[in-house]
């Protein structure tokens, strides 16, 4: 079993909410680049960021992120 990787449905949730990366970034108090790097799997969000993104989208962290083997 390899190291678990973080899977994300952040982009799908953001687009379903009708938000641009910039709009979600503003709601979550981060930069658009941060949203972009999380969506593209370049950057693993901190717990605080993950909670903030979930709150901004009206969902839970578990609905946005999960571990894969």
The first five atom37 places (N, CA, C, CB, O) and aatype in JSON, in Angstrom:
{
  "aatype": [20, 20, 20, 20, 20, 20, 20, 20, 20, 20, 20, 20, 20, 20, 20, 20, 20, 20, 20, 20, 20, 20, 20, 20, 20, 20, 20, 20, 20, 20, 20, 20, 20, 20, 20, 20, 20, 20, 20, 20, 20, 20, 20, 20, 20, 20, 20, 20, 20, 20, 20, 20, 20, 20, 20, 20, 20, 20, 20, 20, 20, 20, 20, 20, 20, 20, 20, 20, 20],
  "atom_mask": [
    [1, 1, 1, 1, 1],
    [1, 1, 1, 1, 1],
    [1, 1, 1, 1, 1],
    [1, 1, 1, 1, 1],
    [1, 1, 1, 1, 1],
    [1, 1, 1, 1, 1],
    [1, 1, 1, 1, 1],
    [1, 1, 1, 1, 1],
    [1, 1, 1, 1, 1],
    [1, 1, 1, 1, 1],
    [1, 1, 1, 1, 1],
    [1, 1, 1, 1, 1],
    [1, 1, 1, 1, 1],
    [1, 1, 1, 1, 1],
    [1, 1, 1, 1, 1],
    [1, 1, 1, 1, 1],
    [1, 1, 1, 1, 1],
    [1, 1, 1, 1, 1],
    [1, 1, 1, 1, 1],
    [1, 1, 1, 1, 1],
    [1, 1, 1, 1, 1],
    [1, 1, 1, 1, 1],
    [1, 1, 1, 1, 1],
    [1, 1, 1, 1, 1],
    [1, 1, 1, 1, 1],
    [1, 1, 1, 1, 1],
    [1, 1, 1, 1, 1],
    [1, 1, 1, 1, 1],
    [1, 1, 1, 1, 1],
    [1, 1, 1, 1, 1],
    [1, 1, 1, 1, 1],
    [1, 1, 1, 1, 1],
    [1, 1, 1, 1, 1],
    [1, 1, 1, 1, 1],
    [1, 1, 1, 1, 1],
    [1, 1, 1, 1, 1],
    [1, 1, 1, 1, 1],
    [1, 1, 1, 1, 1],
    [1, 1, 1, 1, 1],
    [1, 1, 1, 1, 1],
    [1, 1, 1, 1, 1],
    [1, 1, 1, 1, 1],
    [1, 1, 1, 1, 1],
    [1, 1, 1, 1, 1],
    [1, 1, 1, 1, 1],
    [1, 1, 1, 1, 1],
    [1, 1, 1, 1, 1],
    [1, 1, 1, 1, 1],
    [1, 1, 1, 1, 1],
    [1, 1, 1, 1, 1],
    [1, 1, 1, 1, 1],
    [1, 1, 1, 1, 1],
    [1, 1, 1, 1, 1],
    [1, 1, 1, 1, 1],
    [1, 1, 1, 1, 1],
    [1, 1, 1, 1, 1],
    [1, 1, 1, 1, 1],
    [1, 1, 1, 1, 1],
    [1, 1, 1, 1, 1],
    [1, 1, 1, 1, 1],
    [1, 1, 1, 1, 1],
    [1, 1, 1, 1, 1],
    [1, 1, 1, 1, 1],
    [1, 1, 1, 1, 1],
    [1, 1, 1, 1, 1],
    [1, 1, 1, 1, 1],
    [1, 1, 1, 1, 1],
    [1, 1, 1, 1, 1],
    [1, 1, 1, 1, 1]
  ],
  "atom_positions": [
    [[0.85, -1.18, 0.0], [0.0, 0.0, 0.0], [0.89, 1.24, 0.0], [-0.96, 0.0, 1.22], [1.77, 1.37, 0.85]],
    [[0.65, 2.13, -0.95], [1.45, 3.35, -1.04], [0.96, 4.41, -0.07], [1.42, 3.89, -2.45], [0.01, 4.21, 0.68]],
    [[1.62, 5.52, -0.11], [1.18, 6.64, 0.71], [-0.2, 7.1, 0.24], [2.2, 7.81, 0.63], [-0.45, 7.16, -0.96]],
    [[-1.09, 7.4, 1.18], [-2.4, 7.89, 0.76], [-2.27, 9.26, 0.08], [-3.35, 7.98, 1.96], [-1.44, 10.07, 0.46]],
    [[-3.08, 9.49, -0.91], [-3.11, 10.76, -1.62], [-4.44, 11.43, -1.33], [-2.89, 10.56, -3.16], [-5.44, 10.78, -1.03]],
    [[-4.43, 12.74, -1.42], [-5.65, 13.49, -1.18], [-6.4, 13.68, -2.49], [-5.34, 14.86, -0.53], [-5.88, 14.28, -3.44]],
    [[-7.62, 13.16, -2.54], [-8.49, 13.4, -3.69], [-9.41, 14.56, -3.34], [-9.31, 12.1, -4.07], [-9.72, 14.8, -2.18]],
    [[-9.85, 15.27, -4.37], [-10.64, 16.47, -4.13], [-11.75, 16.62, -5.16], [-9.76, 17.7, -4.15], [-11.58, 16.31, -6.34]],
    [[-12.89, 17.09, -4.69], [-13.94, 17.49, -5.62], [-14.23, 18.97, -5.46], [-15.23, 16.65, -5.4], [-15.35, 19.44, -5.64]],
    [[-13.17, 19.71, -5.09], [-13.31, 21.15, -4.87], [-13.78, 21.85, -6.14], [-11.98, 21.75, -4.4], [-14.7, 22.67, -6.09]],
    [[-13.16, 21.53, -7.27], [-13.55, 22.22, -8.52], [-15.01, 21.93, -8.86], [-12.64, 21.77, -9.68], [-15.74, 22.84, -9.24]],
    [[-15.43, 20.67, -8.73], [-16.82, 20.32, -9.03], [-17.78, 21.06, -8.1], [-17.03, 18.8, -8.92], [-18.82, 21.55, -8.54]],
    [[-17.44, 21.13, -6.82], [-18.3, 21.8, -5.85], [-18.35, 23.31, -6.13], [-17.82, 21.54, -4.41], [-19.4, 23.94, -6.02]],
    [[-17.2, 23.87, -6.49], [-17.14, 25.3, -6.79], [-17.98, 25.63, -8.02], [-15.68, 25.75, -7.01], [-18.76, 26.58, -8.01]],
    [[-17.83, 24.84, -9.08], [-18.58, 25.12, -10.3], [-20.08, 24.88, -10.08], [-18.07, 24.26, -11.47], [-20.91, 25.6, -10.62]],
    [[-20.42, 23.86, -9.28], [-21.83, 23.6, -8.96], [-22.44, 24.77, -8.2], [-21.97, 22.31, -8.13], [-23.63, 25.05, -8.33]],
    [[-21.61, 25.46, -7.41], [-22.08, 26.63, -6.66], [-22.1, 27.89, -7.52], [-21.2, 26.85, -5.43], [-22.53, 28.95, -7.07]],
    [[-21.62, 27.77, -8.76], [-21.61, 28.91, -9.67], [-20.56, 29.96, -9.34], [-22.94, 29.55, -9.67], [-20.73, 31.14, -9.64]],
    [[-19.47, 29.51, -8.71], [-18.42, 30.44, -8.31], [-17.18, 30.3, -9.18], [-18.06, 30.22, -6.85], [-16.83, 29.2, -9.6]],
    [[-16.52, 31.43, -9.44], [-15.21, 31.38, -10.07], [-14.17, 31.09, -8.99], [-14.9, 32.73, -10.83], [-14.46, 31.16, -7.8]],
    [[-12.96, 30.77, -9.41], [-11.88, 30.58, -8.43], [-11.7, 31.85, -7.6], [-10.55, 30.19, -9.14], [-11.49, 31.77, -6.39]],
    [[-11.77, 33.01, -8.25], [-11.58, 34.28, -7.54], [-12.67, 34.51, -6.5], [-11.55, 35.44, -8.53], [-12.4, 34.99, -5.4]],
    [[-13.91, 34.17, -6.86], [-15.03, 34.36, -5.93], [-14.91, 33.44, -4.72], [-16.36, 34.12, -6.63], [-15.15, 33.85, -3.59]],
    [[-14.53, 32.17, -4.96], [-14.35, 31.25, -3.84], [-13.18, 31.71, -2.98], [-14.1, 29.82, -4.35], [-13.26, 31.66, -1.75]],
    [[-12.12, 32.16, -3.61], [-10.95, 32.65, -2.87], [-11.34, 33.8, -1.95], [-9.85, 33.1, -3.84], [-10.92, 33.84, -0.79]],
    [[-12.15, 34.72, -2.46], [-12.58, 35.86, -1.65], [-13.41, 35.39, -0.46], [-13.38, 36.85, -2.5], [-13.22, 35.87, 0.66]],
    [[-14.32, 34.46, -0.7], [-15.15, 33.93, 0.39], [-14.32, 33.21, 1.45], [-16.2, 32.97, -0.17], [-14.62, 33.29, 2.64]],
    [[-13.28, 32.52, 1.01], [-12.46, 31.74, 1.93], [-11.3, 32.53, 2.51], [-11.93, 30.51, 1.23], [-10.6, 32.06, 3.4]],
    [[-11.09, 33.74, 2.0], [-10.01, 34.59, 2.52], [-8.62, 34.15, 2.09], [-10.08, 34.62, 4.02], [-7.66, 34.31, 2.84]],
    [[-8.53, 33.6, 0.88], [-7.22, 33.19, 0.34], [-7.07, 33.74, -1.07], [-7.07, 31.62, 0.33], [-7.98, 34.4, -1.58]],
    [[-5.93, 33.49, -1.7], [-5.71, 33.97, -3.06], [-6.32, 33.01, -4.08], [-4.2, 34.13, -3.32], [-6.56, 31.85, -3.78]],
    [[-6.57, 33.52, -5.28], [-7.07, 32.68, -6.36], [-6.06, 31.59, -6.69], [-7.39, 33.51, -7.61], [-6.43, 30.46, -7.01]],
    [[-4.78, 31.94, -6.61], [-3.73, 30.95, -6.89], [-3.81, 29.78, -5.91], [-2.34, 31.61, -6.81], [-3.58, 28.63, -6.3]],
    [[-4.14, 30.05, -4.65], [-4.31, 28.97, -3.67], [-5.42, 28.03, -4.1], [-4.6, 29.55, -2.27], [-5.27, 26.81, -4.05]],
    [[-6.55, 28.59, -4.51], [-7.67, 27.76, -4.98], [-7.22, 26.92, -6.18], [-8.9, 28.64, -5.37], [-7.5, 25.73, -6.24]],
    [[-6.52, 27.55, -7.11], [-6.05, 26.86, -8.31], [-5.13, 25.7, -7.96], [-5.32, 27.84, -9.23], [-5.28, 24.6, -8.51]],
    [[-4.18, 25.92, -7.06], [-3.22, 24.86, -6.73], [-3.89, 23.72, -5.96], [-2.06, 25.43, -5.92], [-3.5, 22.56, -6.13]],
    [[-4.88, 24.03, -5.12], [-5.61, 22.96, -4.42], [-6.43, 22.15, -5.43], [-6.54, 23.56, -3.31], [-6.45, 20.92, -5.38]],
    [[-7.12, 22.85, -6.34], [-7.93, 22.15, -7.34], [-7.1, 21.24, -8.23], [-8.68, 23.15, -8.2], [-7.56, 20.18, -8.65]],
    [[-5.88, 21.65, -8.51], [-5.01, 20.87, -9.4], [-4.14, 19.85, -8.66], [-4.12, 21.81, -10.17], [-3.31, 19.19, -9.27]],
    [[-4.33, 19.73, -7.36], [-3.6, 18.74, -6.59], [-2.14, 19.06, -6.36], [-3.7, 17.44, -7.26], [-1.36, 18.19, -5.97]],
    [[-1.76, 20.32, -6.59], [-0.38, 20.75, -6.39], [-0.13, 21.02, -4.91], [-0.07, 22.01, -7.24], [0.97, 20.79, -4.4]],
    [[-1.15, 21.5, -4.24], [-1.03, 21.93, -2.85], [-2.07, 21.21, -2.01], [-1.2, 23.47, -2.72], [-3.26, 21.21, -2.34]],
    [[-1.64, 20.59, -0.92], [-2.56, 19.94, 0.02], [-2.98, 20.99, 1.04], [-1.9, 18.68, 0.73], [-2.13, 21.56, 1.72]],
    [[-4.28, 21.25, 1.16], [-4.72, 22.32, 2.07], [-4.51, 21.95, 3.54], [-6.19, 22.63, 1.82], [-4.61, 20.79, 3.93]],
    [[-4.23, 22.97, 4.33], [-4.18, 22.78, 5.77], [-5.59, 22.49, 6.28], [-3.58, 24.04, 6.49], [-6.57, 22.66, 5.55]],
    [[-5.68, 22.04, 7.5], [-6.99, 21.8, 8.11], [-7.81, 23.08, 8.11], [-6.84, 21.25, 9.54], [-9.0, 23.06, 7.79]],
    [[-7.19, 24.19, 8.48], [-7.91, 25.47, 8.53], [-8.42, 25.86, 7.16], [-7.0, 26.57, 9.09], [-9.56, 26.3, 7.02]],
    [[-7.58, 25.7, 6.14], [-8.01, 26.04, 4.78], [-9.14, 25.12, 4.32], [-6.82, 25.96, 3.81], [-10.12, 25.58, 3.74]],
    [[-9.0, 23.82, 4.58], [-10.04, 22.88, 4.17], [-11.38, 23.21, 4.84], [-9.62, 21.44, 4.52], [-12.42, 23.16, 4.2]],
    [[-11.34, 23.55, 6.12], [-12.55, 23.93, 6.84], [-13.13, 25.22, 6.27], [-12.27, 24.1, 8.34], [-14.35, 25.34, 6.12]],
    [[-12.27, 26.18, 5.94], [-12.73, 27.45, 5.36], [-13.36, 27.26, 3.99], [-11.57, 28.42, 5.26], [-14.36, 27.9, 3.67]],
    [[-12.77, 26.39, 3.19], [-13.33, 26.12, 1.86], [-14.69, 25.44, 1.99], [-12.37, 25.25, 1.03], [-15.63, 25.77, 1.26]],
    [[-14.79, 24.47, 2.91], [-16.07, 23.79, 3.13], [-17.13, 24.78, 3.59], [-15.91, 22.66, 4.17], [-18.26, 24.75, 3.1]],
    [[-16.78, 25.66, 4.5], [-17.72, 26.66, 4.99], [-18.16, 27.58, 3.85], [-17.1, 27.48, 6.14], [-19.34, 27.89, 3.72]],
    [[-17.2, 28.02, 3.04], [-17.51, 28.93, 1.94], [-18.45, 28.29, 0.92], [-16.23, 29.37, 1.25], [-19.2, 28.99, 0.25]],
    [[-18.39, 26.96, 0.82], [-19.24, 26.24, -0.13], [-20.47, 25.62, 0.52], [-18.44, 25.16, -0.82], [-21.27, 24.97, -0.14]],
    [[-20.62, 25.83, 1.83], [-21.79, 25.3, 2.53], [-21.82, 23.79, 2.58], [-23.04, 25.8, 1.89], [-22.88, 23.18, 2.48]],
    [[-20.64, 23.18, 2.74], [-20.56, 21.73, 2.77], [-19.59, 21.3, 3.86], [-20.13, 21.17, 1.4], [-19.18, 22.11, 4.69]],
    [[-19.21, 20.03, 3.86], [-18.27, 19.52, 4.84], [-16.91, 19.24, 4.2], [-18.81, 18.24, 5.5], [-16.81, 19.09, 2.99]],
    [[-15.89, 19.19, 5.03], [-14.56, 18.85, 4.54], [-14.58, 17.48, 3.87], [-13.52, 18.87, 5.7], [-13.97, 17.28, 2.82]],
    [[-15.29, 16.53, 4.49], [-15.34, 15.17, 3.95], [-15.99, 15.1, 2.58], [-16.08, 14.26, 4.91], [-15.68, 14.21, 1.79]],
    [[-16.9, 16.02, 2.31], [-17.55, 16.06, 1.0], [-16.61, 16.61, -0.07], [-18.83, 16.92, 1.07], [-16.8, 16.35, -1.26]],
    [[-15.59, 17.36, 0.35], [-14.66, 17.97, -0.6], [-13.38, 17.18, -0.77], [-14.33, 19.35, -0.17], [-12.83, 17.13, -1.87]],
    [[-12.89, 16.57, 0.31], [-11.59, 15.91, 0.3], [-11.66, 14.53, 0.92], [-10.55, 16.76, 1.02], [-12.39, 14.32, 1.89]],
    [[-10.9, 13.6, 0.38], [-10.81, 12.27, 0.97], [-9.48, 11.64, 0.58], [-12.0, 11.37, 0.53], [-8.84, 12.07, -0.37]],
    [[-9.09, 10.61, 1.34], [-7.82, 9.93, 1.08], [-8.03, 8.75, 0.14], [-7.17, 9.45, 2.39], [-9.04, 8.04, 0.22]],
    [[-7.07, 8.56, -0.75], [-7.07, 7.39, -1.63], [-5.79, 6.6, -1.36], [-7.16, 7.82, -3.15], [-4.79, 7.17, -0.92]],
    [[-5.83, 5.33, -1.61], [-4.63, 4.49, -1.4], [-3.83, 4.39, -2.68], [-5.02, 3.07, -0.91], [-2.79, 3.73, -2.71]]
  ]
}
